[in-house]
Every structure is written in structure tokens, then in C-alpha cells.
Amino acid sequence: MGLIEDLKPTEKPRVMDLLHNIGVDVSMWADMKGGARKAASNPKYCYNWSYEQPGEFVAVCLWYPGLKIEGGKVVYRLHPKSRGSRRPEPGGSTWNKRAADMDQSIGKAYSEQLPIRVIVVEGQQRNPKDPKPKASKVEYRLLDTVPWAVSEYDYATGECLLVRGAKPEAPAVTTADIELSWFEGTWKRAFIFHRRRESKARREKIREVLKLTGKLVCEVPKCGFDFEARFGKLGRGYAQVHHLDPLSKSPKEGKITKPSDLAIVCANCHVMIHIGGECRPLKGLF
């Protein structure tokens, strides 16, 4: 069989079970009438197109007919803006929200260099060109054991390319690193290379803090800003990560970075820590 044929689903395991098996926290699914007995059919979650394990990976549902071969690899091209177009018919707002959530999750995977876990689905797919489209009906599911990655992402349109077996890489432009602006020439290229290797440490720091405390709160004394508390789902799992010892002092050959070398900070504190080219300690910032 070919690469794509091997991914054709023939069974229908529950979405909740597939997500649980790869490490997604599905405990909130039981927060409904019927509790754990009915959790797998919780409409708030089970019909979504995407799911997140903050700081670790994103899981998405992809339709089997959309899988293609490019350059010897299985790929999937998404056009979320067209999928999430506004419609007056009942259910349109729900589809819009699911499309927007999926777009947001994939964009986060791209910007934070997170792997994608894919659930391949087969069945009757909704036709967005139908003036009165019927909801899609999934008949079979398969969890791909091979991680995917977002290799292309257009921030303006949301169009993207997912590649099976690819490794997440830093976007062409990284805006979250305040220190990036202080480097020029050959040193800047070396810094970007080092920054790509640091992404694992950043994800591990976020994962460690979430595991210990369940939230990401700015560690600057007297601040305590929490993106999720302020922005809700949009800010869930997000925080900036600060190097307690600036990378500008690292040797050219690089250095090992551990979670204890990093701190969770908010965007405002991160700017103030580095303003003027300094690297101020967290204590006494204000």
C-alpha cells in the first residue's frame, strides 16, 4: 500500500480516547450532566476540529480525501478563511468558531514550533459551496502515529501547509524575542540558529510550570499577570519565557539551557527587563 492508503481509517475510536492516549488533558470533558459516563460525547469538545496541549503540541482533525503527496511526503493544505466563511443558516456560527479555533491553534503551533498530531477522518464532508450545507458526518477515525509540522503559514489568510514527519522550525521572523533586536551581522545569524535549538527548553519550561501550578503567571514580584485570566481561551497556555542570563553573554558555540535558567514573564515586564539593552533582575523591577 502507499503512504496515503496506509492512513485510510477503517474504525471509529472515540475522539476523547485518542486525545487521552497522546497526552491531552481531557478531564474537563466530564464537566457536564452525566459526568464521566457521558464525557466522550460532550458537544462542547467532541465535535471540535482542533485541540491543544499547551506548550507541547496541537492536535487537528484532517479529512482523508485532502491528503496529498508532495516531494515524497504526505501533506495537507488548509484554507481556513474559506472554511470559516460567514453563513446565515443555522449552525454556520458554530462552523465559523471551529474554523477560527483551528486556525488559531495551527498558528500557535507555527509560532511556538509545536508538533502537530493528526486524527485522520473519513465520512460525509460538508460542502461549503452548498447554499444549505449539511453538517459533516465522521464515520471512521485514525490517529496517525507520526507527528506532523506546520511548514508554511500565511498570517494574513490563515492558509498553511502541514507536512507529515517534518520537524517544527522557527518562523522566518520571530517577534517574541526582545533580545533579537540587539544583534546584527554574523552574530545575529548565530543567535537565530541558537534560538531554534532553545525552543525545546522553552516548551519544557511552560510544560513544567503548567504541571506544577496549572497556570502561567508572570514571575516578576508584584506583577503576577496571567494571560489566560485576562484573555480567556485566547491566552490559554501562552506566556513569554525570559532567559535569566542573557543569550548575548553566551559563548559562540552556545550553551545548555535548563528550565531553571528560564522564567515565565508577561510581555510588559519582558520589555521593561530589557529596555535600553539591559537584562535586569526580576526582583526589584518595580
C-alpha positions in Angstrom: 0.0 0.0 0.0 1.0 3.6 -0.5 1.7 6.3 2.1 -1.8 7.8 1.8 -3.6 4.5 1.6 -1.9 3.4 4.9 -3.6 6.4 6.6 -7.2 5.5 5.5 -9.2 5.0 8.7 -11.4 1.8 8.9 -12.5 2.1 12.5 -14.2 4.7 14.7 -12.5 5.1 18.1 -13.7 7.9 20.3 -12.0 11.3 19.9 -11.7 11.6 23.7 -9.8 8.3 23.9 -7.4 9.2 21.0 -6.6 12.5 22.7 -6.1 10.9 26.1 -3.7 8.4 24.6 -1.4 11.1 23.2 -1.4 13.1 26.4 -4.2 15.7 26.0 -5.8 16.7 29.3 -9.5 15.7 28.7 -10.6 15.9 32.4 -12.8 18.9 31.6 -14.9 16.8 29.2 -16.6 15.2 32.2 -17.9 18.7 33.4 -21.4 18.0 32.1 -24.7 16.3 33.0 -23.8 12.6 33.2 -20.2 13.2 34.2 -17.5 10.7 33.2 -20.1 8.3 31.8 -21.1 10.9 29.1 -17.8 12.8 28.8 -16.8 11.4 25.4 -20.0 12.8 23.8 -19.7 16.3 25.4 -20.7 18.5 22.5 -18.5 21.3 23.8 -15.4 19.3 22.8 -16.1 16.1 20.8 -17.1 17.9 17.6 -14.2 20.3 17.6 -11.6 20.3 14.7 -8.6 21.0 16.9 -7.3 20.5 20.4 -4.3 21.8 22.3 -1.9 20.5 25.0 -0.4 23.9 25.9 3.3 24.2 25.3 3.6 20.7 23.9 1.6 20.0 20.8 -1.6 20.7 18.8 -4.0 18.0 17.6 -6.1 18.5 14.5 -8.7 16.5 12.5 -7.9 16.3 8.8 -10.2 14.7 6.1 -8.7 11.7 4.4 -9.5 12.9 0.8 -7.4 16.1 1.4 -4.2 14.1 1.9 -1.7 14.6 -0.9 1.8 13.6 -1.9 4.3 16.4 -2.5 8.1 15.8 -2.6 7.6 12.2 -1.4 5.8 13.3 1.8 2.2 13.3 2.8 0.9 16.9 3.1 -2.3 18.7 3.7 -3.2 22.2 2.6 -5.7 24.2 4.7 -7.7 27.3 3.6 -9.4 28.2 6.9 -10.8 31.5 5.8 -12.9 29.9 3.2 -13.9 27.1 5.5 -15.0 29.6 8.1 -16.9 32.0 5.9 -20.0 33.5 7.5 -23.3 31.8 6.7 -26.8 32.8 7.7 -28.1 29.3 8.0 -28.4 27.6 11.5 -25.1 26.1 12.5 -23.0 28.5 10.5 -21.7 30.3 13.6 -20.6 27.0 15.1 -18.7 26.1 12.0 -17.1 29.6 12.0 -16.0 29.2 15.6 -14.5 25.7 15.0 -12.7 27.0 11.9 -11.4 30.0 13.8 -10.2 27.9 16.7 -8.4 25.5 14.3 -6.7 28.4 12.5 -5.6 29.9 15.9 -4.3 26.5 17.1 -2.3 25.9 13.9 -0.9 29.5 14.0 0.2 28.9 17.6 1.9 25.6 16.6 3.7 27.5 13.8 4.8 30.5 16.0 5.8 28.3 19.0 7.3 25.5 16.9 5.0 22.8 18.3 4.4 19.5 16.6 1.0 18.6 15.1 -0.8 15.3 16.0 -3.2 14.4 13.3 -6.5 12.5 13.5 -7.5 11.4 10.0 -11.2 11.3 9.5 -13.4 9.8 6.7 -17.1 10.2 6.0 -19.5 12.7 4.6 -17.8 16.0 4.4 -19.8 19.2 4.4 -19.9 21.0 1.1 -19.2 24.8 1.8 -20.5 25.7 -1.6 -23.9 24.2 -1.0 -26.4 27.1 -0.2 -27.8 24.9 2.6 -24.9 22.7 3.6 -25.5 19.8 6.0 -23.1 19.1 8.8 -20.2 16.7 8.2 -20.6 13.2 9.5 -17.5 11.3 10.5 -17.7 7.5 10.0 -14.1 6.5 10.7 -11.1 7.9 12.5 -7.4 7.1 12.7 -4.7 8.6 14.9 -1.5 9.0 12.9 1.4 7.8 15.0 3.8 10.0 13.0 3.9 13.7 14.2 3.4 16.5 11.6 4.6 20.1 11.5 3.4 23.4 10.0 6.0 24.2 7.3 4.1 27.2 5.8 1.7 29.6 7.4 0.2 32.8 6.0 -0.7 35.1 8.9 -2.9 37.3 6.5 -5.1 34.5 5.2 -4.5 31.5 7.5 -3.6 29.3 4.6 -1.0 26.7 5.6 0.8 23.6 4.7 1.1 20.6 7.1 3.8 18.1 6.4 3.8 14.5 7.9 7.1 13.6 9.5 8.5 17.2 9.3 10.1 18.8 12.4 8.8 22.2 13.6 11.2 25.0 12.8 11.3 28.6 13.9 9.3 31.0 11.6 11.2 33.3 9.3 10.5 36.2 11.7 10.4 35.8 15.4 8.7 38.6 17.3 8.6 37.2 20.8 12.3 37.6 21.4 13.1 41.0 22.7 16.8 40.3 22.6 16.8 39.5 18.9 16.8 43.2 18.1 20.2 43.8 19.8 22.2 41.6 17.4 23.5 42.3 13.9 25.5 40.7 11.2 27.1 37.3 11.7 26.3 37.3 15.4 22.6 37.6 14.6 22.7 34.6 12.4 24.4 32.6 15.1 21.8 33.8 17.6 18.9 32.7 15.4 20.5 29.3 15.0 20.9 29.0 18.8 17.3 30.3 19.3 15.9 27.4 17.2 17.7 24.9 19.5 16.3 26.7 22.5 12.7 26.1 21.6 12.6 22.7 23.3 13.8 24.3 26.6 11.1 27.0 26.3 8.3 24.4 25.8 9.7 22.3 28.6 9.6 25.4 30.9 6.0 26.1 30.1 5.1 22.4 30.4 6.8 22.1 33.8 5.1 25.2 35.2 1.7 24.1 34.0 2.2 20.7 35.5 3.2 22.2 38.9 0.8 25.1 39.2 -1.8 24.7 36.4 -1.3 28.3 35.2 1.3 30.6 33.7 1.8 33.6 35.9 4.4 36.3 35.5 7.2 35.6 38.0 8.2 39.3 38.4 7.4 40.2 42.0 4.3 42.3 42.4 3.1 41.6 38.9 1.5 38.1 38.6 -0.1 38.8 35.2 -1.9 35.7 33.8 -2.7 35.7 30.0 -5.5 33.2 30.4 -7.1 35.0 33.3 -7.1 38.2 31.2 -7.9 37.0 27.7 -9.7 33.6 28.4 -9.1 30.8 25.9 -7.1 33.1 23.6 -4.4 33.4 26.3 -4.5 29.8 27.4 -1.1 28.2 27.5 0.7 31.4 26.5 3.4 33.3 28.2 6.8 34.8 27.3 9.8 33.0 28.6 12.8 35.0 29.8 16.4 33.9 30.0 17.7 34.9 33.4 21.2 35.0 31.9 21.0 36.9 28.6 21.9 34.9 25.5 24.1 37.8 24.5 26.6 36.6 27.0 26.6 33.0 25.7 29.8 31.7 24.0 29.7 31.4 20.2 29.5 27.6 20.5 26.3 28.0 22.5 25.3 26.6 25.9 22.9 24.2 27.6 19.7 25.8 28.8 17.7 24.2 31.6 14.1 25.2 32.7 15.7 26.6 35.9 17.5 29.1 33.7 14.2 30.5 32.4 11.4 32.5 33.9 7.7 33.0 33.0 7.0 36.7 32.3 4.4 38.8 30.8 5.1 40.9 27.7 5.2 44.2 29.6 7.7 43.0 32.2 9.8 41.4 29.4 10.1 44.7 27.6 11.0 46.6 30.9 13.6 43.9 31.8 15.4 44.5 28.5 14.7 48.2 27.7 17.8 50.1 26.9 19.7 46.9 26.1 19.8 45.8 29.8 19.0 42.5 31.4 17.5 43.5 34.7 16.8 41.0 37.5 13.2 40.2 38.2 13.3 41.2 41.8 13.1 45.0 42.2 11.8 45.6 38.6 9.0 47.8 40.2 
